[in-house]
Amino acid sequence: MGAQLRRDLDALTSAAADWSGLRVCVAGIGIAGFAAADALLSVGAEVVVIDSGEGDKQRERATILEILGADVRLGSAESAPDDTDVYVVSPGIPPHAEIITSALARGIPLWGELEVAWRMRPAEGAAPWLCVTGTNGKTTTTLMLDAMLRAAGLESAAAGNVGASLIDAVRRTELQVIATEVSATQMPFVASMQPESAACLNVAPDHVDFFGSMEAYVDNKAAVYRNTRVAAVYNVEDPVTEDMVRESDVIEGCRAIGFTLGIPGLSMLGVVDDILVDRAFIAERQTSAQELCTVRDVPNSSPANVANALAAAALARSFGVTPGAVREGLRSFTPAPHRVAHVTEVGGVLYVDDSKATNTHAAQTSLRAFDPVVWIAGGQAKGQSFDELVAAVAGRLRGVVLLGVDRPVIRAALAAHAPDVPVVEVERADAEAMVEVVAAAASLAQPGDTVLLAPGCASWDMFRDYGHRGDAFADAARALD
């Protein structure tokens, strides 16, 4: 069917619009795809769901959607039907996948998860979005932001790439604001979104295999600023994020707000004598700064976490949150698991789980917080080089234990930049290997050292996800005692 006979999508700007009879194909029946199909069915769209998998989770979700009226096709690698008005693609599908390129070639409009969520908001009183992206620190910053908003007495939720599905969150009419974590993989095929404020924390190589190039990855990160209304928050220490803001097409009146671990300039938040301060959202910002909290108020007050707190505070302050609520939010904040979590201490050696460090940038940030350190690394390297990371931290390394399919990549970097550091490779390729890994790390460590799981790699070669990997590490470490 020709594109000229497809429905006009411009009027579909809220859940109250006329969605009846809209022919939608949803690719993927994971969390995002299920939420999209459910929401679209609830407003009268005709929904076809395709997924190549046929596992228990897929079948369970398929049964529910079929009861609601969807046509679900599991075990199917087919493309969207020709009469599809709009194709909804899940975040896990790369933009260069054949099912996407074939739809584009046929002129079928594509929406990502965020586009569906934005168009599913209530017609009136929709909760504004405060968006957080970045290579590292997104979840921590988003949860810090949510804690600040709640401390201010607002009905808030953390959603998107963390917590609840964003599509489900926008259907909650009681919410006054949504702290929205945005992954780069969620940004393709998003056009309508207008964040109240948005932040990009940092940019480092990641998901390059997903996007095909570093340039494409950066472009997708930068899209978080598009159409931002109030504040575009950037990292003063990461010029790429400032360039993103400078080049973004924001709504007129939107302000560029920086955050820095140093003394802040005008329109920035920063640190002065271990006090987090605001020189952006006060009337006297030309001559003074507003105290927000102390560094001690930031849980696990490493430089990376202080930076996360400043970014969260910038977004919260852009939404009118008081300095007192920023402070109380940080004091009440509970970090998410597997992010520089202190697991146990055995024989004077500290065991730390940073399984969420799934790229070299995150691993380097973590390694710089400890000295000396026995580093546990490896997994799926996602095309990354480890040379810069190893060169930067070589002086801190007591030893290294490697696991996973791409351990030769890290081994080569260690041989080139830290040839005198002892290295143990664990060849076992299942989740039970972590017991052997931790035992090897314990044998290398001395009292006063830290054994740090900061793999710098994805976990799927051996574990269900990074949480499973972190749990296995924690169990093995506690068993040493």
LINQUI-V304456 format. One line per field, one symbol per residue. ss: DSSP state (h for helix, s for strand, l for the rest). psi: psi as a letter, one per 30 degrees, with the letter a starting at -180 (. if undefined). burial: + if it has 16 or more other ideal C-beta (glycine too) atoms within 10 Angstrom, else -. A space follows every 50 residues. Layout:
BEGIN
ss->???
psi->???
burial->???
END
This chain:
BEGIN
ss->llhhhlllllllllllllllllssssslllhhhhhhhhhhhhlllsssss sllllhhhhhhhhhhhhhllsssslllllllllllssssllllllllhhh hhhhhlllssslhhhhhhhllllllllssssssllllhhhhhhhhhhhhh hllllssssslllslhhhhhllllllsssssllhhhllllllllllssss lllllllhhhhllhhhhhhhhhhhhlllllssssslllhhhhhhhhhlll llllsssssllllllllsssssllsssslllllllllllssssshhhlll llhhhhhhhhhhhhhhhhllllhhhhhhhhhhllllllllssssssllss sssllllllhhhhhhhhlllllsssssllsllllllhhhhhhhhhhssss ssllllhhhhhhhhhhhllllsssslllllllhhhhhhhhhhhhllllls sssllllslllllllhhhhhhhhhhhhhlll
psi->klffglkkfffiflffljfkfkjkkkjkhaeeeeeeeeeeefggljkkkk kflhleeeeeeeeeeeefgljkilgkgllklfgkekjjklffjkfgkefe eeeefggkkkkleeeeeefgllekgkklkjkkalekgeeeeeeeeeeeee fggkjlkklcglblkeeeeffjffkfkkjjkjlefffkhkefkikelkkj elklklgeeeffleeeeeeeeffffkgkeekjkljefjfeeeeeeeflil kkfkkkklkkfakkakhlkakjhgkkljgehlegfefllkkelleffjki hleeeeeeeeeeeeeeefggkleeeeeeeeefkjkllgjhkjelkkhgkk kkjhffigleeeeeeeeffkklkjkkllbjfhglkgeeeeefgeffkelk kkllegffeeeeeeeefhffkkkkkjfkglfffeeeeeeeeeffllkflk jjjifgllffffleafeeeeeeeeeeefff.
burial->-----++-+--+-++-+-+--++++++++++++++++++++-+-++++++ +------+--++--+----+-+++----++---++++++++-+++---++ --+----++++++++++++++----+++++++++++++++++++++++++ ++-+-++++++++++++++++---+-++++++++++++++-++-++++++ ++++++++-++----+++-+++++++++++++++++-+--++-++--+-+ ---++++++++--+---++++----++++++---+---++-++-+-++++ -+-++++++++++++++++-+++-++++++--+-++-++++-++-+--++ +++++++++++++++++-++--++++++++++-+-+++++--++-+++++ +++++++-+++-++--++--+-++++------++++++-+++-++---++ +++++++++-+++--+++++++++-++--+-
END
